[in-house]
């Protein structure tokens, strides 16, 4: 059977890219940590997780309930008022074609109702680990793929690699 090596390499190369891309994208989702913060010092546009007292936050009943027992509000800080934080909380998503849009609702969370606040930050160590692991896995896949496509030719009169022992060599010339 005669195969065109260029066609085979092209097909393999194209099918790996989306897989590696999605592994990287999904891996980077886990590279964030939540650090305790003072909610009054959080910058507008920051992603916050607030632990709240549900009795002090009347707008919490307007958000679709989750199965969590802890009263947690996660969202993007839109603004800071004198007595409350305004958060944009995702409530649903809508798909139009291959685009997914997140639908959100802005709610006011009074300062008195906030038990604790956490700020979402990028964890550099996890990010470096995921990126370097993905690059190493990609390199290993490429080298294994190249070895399968173009194996090293062997001749029957060569000694098997188990019997070759190189103790020393002297360069001449």
ROBA-446685 format. One record per residue: residue number from 1; x, y, z of N, C-alpha, C in turn. Coordinates in steps of 0.1 Angstrom, whole numbers, plus 5000, padded with zeros to 4 digits. Each point is the difference from the previous one (the first is absolute). Layout:
// ROBA-446685
<NUM, <X, Y, Z>, <X, Y, Z>, <X, Y, Z>>
...
This chain:
// ROBA-446685
<1, <5009, 4988, 5000>, <4991, 5012, 5000>, <5009, 5012, 5000>>
<2, <4997, 5009, 4991>, <5008, 5013, 4999>, <4993, 5011, 5005>>
<3, <5005, 5007, 5010>, <4994, 5012, 5006>, <5008, 5012, 4997>>
<4, <4994, 5011, 4998>, <5007, 5013, 4998>, <5003, 5005, 5014>>
<5, <5013, 5001, 5004>, <5003, 5004, 5014>, <4996, 5014, 5003>>
<6, <5000, 5009, 4990>, <4996, 5014, 5003>, <4985, 5001, 5004>>
<7, <4992, 4992, 4993>, <4985, 5000, 5003>, <4998, 4995, 5014>>
<8, <5006, 4989, 5004>, <4999, 4994, 5013>, <5004, 5010, 5011>>
<9, <5012, 5006, 4998>, <5005, 5009, 5010>, <4991, 5012, 5001>>
<10, <4995, 5005, 4989>, <4991, 5012, 5000>, <4987, 4997, 5008>>
<11, <4994, 4988, 4998>, <4988, 4996, 5007>, <5002, 4999, 5015>>
<12, <5011, 4994, 5004>, <5003, 4998, 5014>, <5003, 5013, 5006>>
<13, <5007, 5009, 4994>, <5003, 5013, 5006>, <4988, 5009, 5002>>
<14, <4990, 4999, 4990>, <4988, 5008, 5002>, <4991, 4995, 5010>>
<15, <5000, 4987, 5003>, <4990, 4994, 5010>, <5006, 5002, 5014>>
<16, <5013, 5002, 5002>, <5005, 5002, 5013>, <4998, 5014, 5005>>
<17, <5001, 5010, 4992>, <4999, 5014, 5004>, <4987, 5003, 5008>>
<18, <4989, 4997, 4995>, <4988, 5003, 5009>, <5000, 4993, 5013>>
<19, <5004, 4988, 5000>, <5001, 4992, 5013>, <5009, 5007, 5010>>
<20, <5012, 5004, 4995>, <5009, 5006, 5009>, <4995, 5014, 5004>>
<21, <4994, 5007, 4991>, <4994, 5013, 5004>, <4990, 4999, 5011>>
<22, <4991, 4990, 4998>, <4989, 4999, 5010>, <5006, 4995, 5014>>
<23, <5010, 4991, 4999>, <5006, 4996, 5013>, <5006, 5012, 5007>>
<24, <5007, 5009, 4992>, <5006, 5012, 5006>, <4989, 5009, 5006>>
<25, <4989, 5002, 4992>, <4989, 5009, 5005>, <4994, 4995, 5012>>
<26, <4997, 4987, 5000>, <4993, 4994, 5012>, <5010, 5000, 5012>>
<27, <5012, 4997, 4997>, <5010, 5000, 5011>, <5002, 5014, 5007>>
<28, <4999, 5010, 4992>, <5002, 5014, 5005>, <4988, 5004, 5009>>
<29, <4989, 4994, 4998>, <4988, 5003, 5008>, <5003, 4997, 5015>>
<30, <5009, 4990, 5003>, <5003, 4997, 5013>, <5012, 5007, 5006>>
<31, <5005, 5010, 4993>, <5012, 5007, 5005>, <4996, 5012, 5008>>
<32, <4989, 5001, 5006>, <4996, 5012, 5008>, <4998, 4996, 5014>>
<33, <5003, 5009, 5009>, <4997, 4998, 5014>, <4992, 5011, 5005>>
<34, <4993, 4998, 5011>, <4992, 5011, 5007>, <5008, 5003, 5012>>
<35, <5004, 5013, 5002>, <5007, 5005, 5012>, <4991, 5009, 5008>>
<36, <5000, 4999, 5013>, <4992, 5009, 5008>, <5004, 5014, 4998>>
<37, <4990, 5009, 4999>, <5003, 5014, 4998>, <4990, 5009, 5007>>
<38, <5003, 5012, 5001>, <4991, 5010, 5005>, <4991, 5005, 4988>>
<39, <4987, 4998, 5001>, <4991, 5003, 4989>, <5000, 5014, 4996>>
<40, <5003, 5009, 5010>, <5000, 5014, 4997>, <5012, 5004, 4991>>
<41, <5011, 4992, 5000>, <5012, 5003, 4993>, <5001, 4993, 4987>>
<42, <4990, 4992, 4996>, <5000, 4993, 4988>, <4998, 5009, 4988>>
<43, <5007, 4999, 4989>, <4998, 5009, 4989>, <4988, 4996, 4992>>
<44, <4994, 5010, 4993>, <4988, 4998, 4992>, <5004, 4991, 4988>>
<45, <4993, 4990, 4997>, <5003, 4990, 4990>, <5006, 4987, 5005>>
<46, <5003, 5000, 5013>, <5006, 4988, 5005>, <4990, 4989, 5003>>
<47, <5004, 4988, 4999>, <4991, 4988, 5003>, <5000, 4998, 5015>>
<48, <4989, 5000, 5006>, <4999, 4998, 5014>, <4991, 4988, 5004>>
<49, <5003, 4994, 5011>, <4991, 4990, 5006>, <4997, 5005, 5014>>
<50, <4987, 5003, 5003>, <4996, 5005, 5013>, <4992, 4989, 5007>>
<51, <5004, 4999, 5013>, <4992, 4991, 5009>, <4991, 5010, 5007>>
<52, <4987, 4998, 4999>, <4990, 5010, 5004>, <4990, 4993, 5010>>
<53, <4993, 5009, 5008>, <4989, 4996, 5008>, <4988, 5002, 4992>>
<54, <4992, 4989, 4997>, <4989, 5001, 4990>, <4989, 5010, 5006>>
<55, <4999, 5001, 5013>, <4990, 5009, 5005>, <5002, 5015, 4997>>
<56, <5013, 5003, 4999>, <5004, 5014, 4998>, <5000, 5004, 4985>>
<57, <4999, 4990, 4991>, <5001, 5002, 4986>, <4987, 4996, 4993>>
<58, <4990, 5010, 4999>, <4987, 4996, 4995>, <5000, 4996, 4985>>
<59, <5009, 5006, 4992>, <5001, 4997, 4986>, <5005, 4986, 4997>>
<60, <5005, 4993, 5010>, <5005, 4986, 4999>, <4989, 4991, 4995>>
<61, <4988, 5002, 5004>, <4989, 4992, 4996>, <4997, 5001, 4985>>
<62, <5004, 5010, 4993>, <4998, 5002, 4986>, <5009, 4992, 4991>>
<63, <5011, 4995, 5006>, <5010, 4992, 4993>, <4996, 4986, 5000>>
<64, <5001, 4992, 4989>, <4997, 4986, 5000>, <5008, 4993, 5011>>
<65, <4993, 4992, 5008>, <5007, 4993, 5011>, <5009, 4989, 4995>>
<66, <5011, 4998, 5007>, <5009, 4989, 4997>, <4999, 4990, 5011>>
<67, <5007, 4989, 4999>, <4998, 4990, 5010>, <5010, 5001, 5011>>
<68, <5008, 5011, 5000>, <5009, 5002, 5011>, <4993, 5004, 5013>>
<69, <5005, 4995, 5011>, <4994, 5004, 5013>, <5005, 5013, 5005>>
<70, <5012, 5004, 4996>, <5006, 5013, 5004>, <4994, 5011, 4992>>
<71, <4997, 5011, 5006>, <4995, 5011, 4992>, <5011, 5008, 4994>>
<72, <5003, 4997, 4987>, <5011, 5005, 4993>, <4995, 5008, 4988>>
<73, <5005, 5012, 4998>, <4997, 5008, 4988>, <5013, 5002, 4992>>
<74, <5001, 4995, 4988>, <5011, 5002, 4991>, <4997, 5008, 4989>>
<75, <5009, 5010, 4997>, <4997, 5009, 4988>, <5011, 5010, 4999>>
<76, <4997, 5009, 4990>, <5010, 5011, 4997>, <4995, 5013, 5007>>
<77, <5010, 5006, 5006>, <4996, 5013, 5007>, <4998, 5011, 4990>>
<78, <4988, 5005, 5000>, <4996, 5010, 4991>, <5002, 5014, 5006>>
<79, <4997, 5001, 5013>, <5001, 5013, 5006>, <5000, 4999, 5015>>
<80, <5004, 5011, 5007>, <5000, 5000, 5015>, <4992, 5012, 5004>>
<81, <4989, 4998, 5007>, <4992, 5011, 5005>, <5004, 5002, 5015>>
<82, <4993, 5010, 5006>, <5004, 5004, 5014>, <4997, 4988, 5009>>
<83, <4989, 4993, 4998>, <4996, 4990, 5010>, <4999, 4986, 4993>>
<84, <5004, 4998, 4987>, <4998, 4987, 4994>, <5010, 4999, 4988>>
<85, <5002, 4987, 4996>, <5008, 4997, 4988>, <4990, 4996, 4990>>
<86, <5003, 5003, 4987>, <4991, 4996, 4989>, <5008, 4990, 4992>>
<87, <4995, 4988, 5000>, <5006, 4988, 4993>, <4992, 4996, 4988>>
<88, <5007, 4997, 4989>, <4993, 4994, 4988>, <5002, 4985, 5002>>
<89, <4989, 4993, 5002>, <5000, 4985, 5003>, <4995, 4993, 4987>>
<90, <5007, 4990, 4996>, <4995, 4992, 4988>, <4988, 4991, 5005>>
<91, <4989, 5001, 4992>, <4988, 4992, 5004>, <4997, 4990, 4989>>
<92, <5004, 5002, 4988>, <4997, 4990, 4989>, <5010, 5002, 4989>>
<93, <4999, 4991, 4990>, <5008, 5002, 4988>, <4992, 4997, 4988>>
<94, <5003, 5007, 4989>, <4992, 4999, 4988>, <5010, 4996, 4989>>
<95, <4997, 4990, 4991>, <5009, 4997, 4990>, <4993, 5004, 4986>>
<96, <5008, 5007, 4993>, <4996, 5005, 4987>, <5011, 4996, 4990>>
<97, <4997, 4989, 4992>, <5010, 4994, 4992>, <5010, 4993, 5008>>
<98, <5013, 5004, 4998>, <5010, 4994, 5009>, <5005, 5009, 5011>>
<99, <4994, 5012, 5001>, <5003, 5009, 5010>, <4990, 4998, 5012>>
<100, <5006, 5001, 5012>, <4992, 4999, 5012>, <5001, 5013, 5008>>
<101, <4988, 5006, 5003>, <4999, 5012, 5007>, <4996, 4998, 5014>>
<102, <5006, 5006, 5009>, <4997, 4999, 5014>, <4990, 5011, 5003>>
<103, <4988, 4996, 5006>, <4990, 5010, 5003>, <5002, 5003, 5015>>
<104, <5000, 5012, 5004>, <5002, 5004, 5014>, <4990, 5009, 5006>>
<105, <5000, 5002, 5012>, <4991, 5009, 5008>, <5009, 5007, 5010>>
<106, <4997, 5013, 5001>, <5007, 5008, 5010>, <4992, 5001, 5013>>
<107, <5007, 4997, 5011>, <4993, 5000, 5013>, <5008, 5008, 5009>>
<108, <4993, 5006, 5010>, <5007, 5008, 5011>, <5002, 4991, 5012>>
<109, <5012, 5000, 5005>, <5003, 4992, 5012>, <5004, 5010, 5011>>
<110, <4992, 5002, 5010>, <5003, 5010, 5011>, <5013, 4996, 5007>>
<111, <5007, 5010, 5004>, <5013, 4997, 5008>, <4997, 4992, 5012>>
<112, <4988, 5002, 5007>, <4997, 4993, 5012>, <4997, 4985, 4998>>
<113, <4997, 4996, 4988>, <4996, 4986, 4997>, <5012, 4992, 4995>>
<114, <5012, 5006, 4999>, <5012, 4993, 4995>, <5007, 4994, 5012>>
<115, <5002, 4987, 5000>, <5007, 4993, 5011>, <5015, 5001, 4997>>
<116, <5004, 4996, 4987>, <5014, 5001, 4996>, <5000, 5001, 4985>>
<117, <5011, 5005, 4995>, <5002, 5002, 4985>, <5013, 4994, 4996>>
<118, <4999, 4994, 4988>, <5012, 4995, 4994>, <5002, 5005, 4985>>
<119, <5012, 5003, 4997>, <5004, 5005, 4987>, <5006, 4989, 4991>>
<120, <4995, 4999, 4988>, <5006, 4990, 4991>, <5013, 5005, 4993>>
<121, <5011, 4993, 5002>, <5013, 5004, 4995>, <5006, 4988, 4992>>
<122, <5008, 5003, 4990>, <5007, 4990, 4993>, <5012, 4994, 5008>>
<123, <5000, 4987, 5000>, <5011, 4993, 5007>, <5011, 4997, 4990>>
<124, <5011, 5008, 5001>, <5011, 4998, 4990>, <5006, 4986, 5000>>
<125, <5002, 4994, 5012>, <5006, 4987, 5001>, <4992, 4990, 4993>>
<126, <4987, 4999, 5002>, <4991, 4991, 4993>, <5000, 5002, 4985>>
<127, <5000, 5013, 4996>, <5000, 5003, 4986>, <5012, 4996, 4993>>
<128, <5012, 5002, 5006>, <5012, 4996, 4994>, <5001, 4984, 4999>>
<129, <4995, 4994, 5011>, <4999, 4985, 5000>, <4991, 4995, 4989>>
<130, <4988, 5005, 4998>, <4991, 4996, 4990>, <5006, 5002, 4986>>
<131, <5005, 5012, 4998>, <5006, 5003, 4986>, <5012, 4992, 4997>>
<132, <5009, 4998, 5010>, <5012, 4992, 4997>, <4996, 4985, 4998>>
<133, <4990, 4995, 5008>, <4996, 4987, 4998>, <4993, 4997, 4987>>
<134, <4993, 5010, 4995>, <4993, 4999, 4987>, <5011, 5000, 4989>>
<135, <5010, 5009, 5001>, <5010, 5001, 4990>, <5008, 4986, 5000>>
<136, <5003, 4995, 5012>, <5007, 4987, 5000>, <4992, 4989, 4994>>
<137, <4987, 5000, 5004>, <4991, 4989, 4994>, <4999, 5002, 4985>>
<138, <5000, 5012, 4995>, <4999, 5002, 4985>, <5013, 4996, 4994>>
<139, <5011, 5003, 5006>, <5013, 4996, 4994>, <5001, 4985, 5000>>
<140, <4996, 4993, 5011>, <5000, 4986, 5000>, <4991, 4994, 4990>>
<141, <4988, 5005, 4998>, <4991, 4995, 4989>, <5006, 5002, 4986>>
<142, <5007, 5011, 4998>, <5006, 5002, 4987>, <5011, 4991, 4997>>
<143, <5009, 4998, 5010>, <5011, 4991, 4998>, <4996, 4985, 4999>>
<144, <4990, 4996, 5008>, <4994, 4987, 4998>, <4994, 4998, 4987>>
<145, <4992, 5010, 4995>, <4994, 5000, 4987>, <5010, 4999, 4989>>
<146, <5011, 5007, 5001>, <5011, 5000, 4990>, <5006, 4986, 5000>>
<147, <5002, 4994, 5011>, <5007, 4987, 5001>, <4991, 4990, 4994>>
<148, <4987, 5001, 5002>, <4990, 4990, 4994>, <5000, 5002, 4985>>
<149, <5000, 5012, 4995>, <4999, 5003, 4986>, <5012, 4996, 4993>>
<150, <5012, 5004, 5005>, <5013, 4997, 4994>, <5009, 4992, 5009>>
<151, <4998, 4987, 5002>, <5008, 4993, 5009>, <5015, 4999, 4994>>
<152, <5009, 4999, 5009>, <5014, 4999, 4997>, <5003, 4987, 4992>>
<153, <5006, 5000, 4989>, <5003, 4987, 4993>, <5010, 4992, 5007>>
<154, <4998, 4987, 5000>, <5009, 4991, 5006>, <5005, 4990, 4990>>
<155, <5012, 4996, 5001>, <5005, 4989, 4991>, <5002, 4987, 5008>>
<156, <4998, 4989, 4994>, <5001, 4987, 5008>, <5014, 4997, 5005>>
<157, <5011, 5006, 4994>, <5013, 4996, 5004>, <5005, 5009, 5012>>
<158, <4992, 5010, 5004>, <5004, 5008, 5011>, <4998, 4993, 5013>>
<159, <5008, 5003, 5010>, <4999, 4994, 5013>, <4987, 5006, 5007>>
<160, <4993, 4992, 5008>, <4989, 5006, 5007>, <5005, 5011, 5010>>
<161, <4992, 5010, 5003>, <5004, 5011, 5009>, <5004, 4995, 5014>>
<162, <4994, 4989, 5004>, <5004, 4995, 5013>, <5014, 4995, 5001>>
<163, <5006, 4996, 4989>, <5014, 4995, 5000>, <5010, 5011, 4998>>
<164, <4996, 5012, 4996>, <5010, 5010, 4998>, <5004, 5007, 5013>>
<165, <5012, 5001, 5002>, <5005, 5006, 5013>, <5012, 5009, 4996>>
<166, <4998, 5013, 5002>, <5011, 5010, 4996>, <5006, 5004, 5013>>
<167, <5013, 4995, 5002>, <5007, 5004, 5013>, <5007, 5013, 4998>>
<168, <5007, 5002, 4989>, <5007, 5012, 4998>, <5002, 5002, 4985>>
<169, <5003, 5013, 4997>, <5003, 5002, 4986>, <5011, 5010, 4999>>
<170, <5008, 4999, 4990>, <5012, 5009, 4998>, <4997, 5007, 4986>>
<171, <4998, 5013, 5001>, <4998, 5008, 4987>, <5014, 5000, 4992>>
<172, <4999, 4998, 4988>, <5012, 5000, 4991>, <4998, 5010, 4989>>
<173, <5009, 5010, 4999>, <4999, 5010, 4990>, <4994, 5012, 5003>>
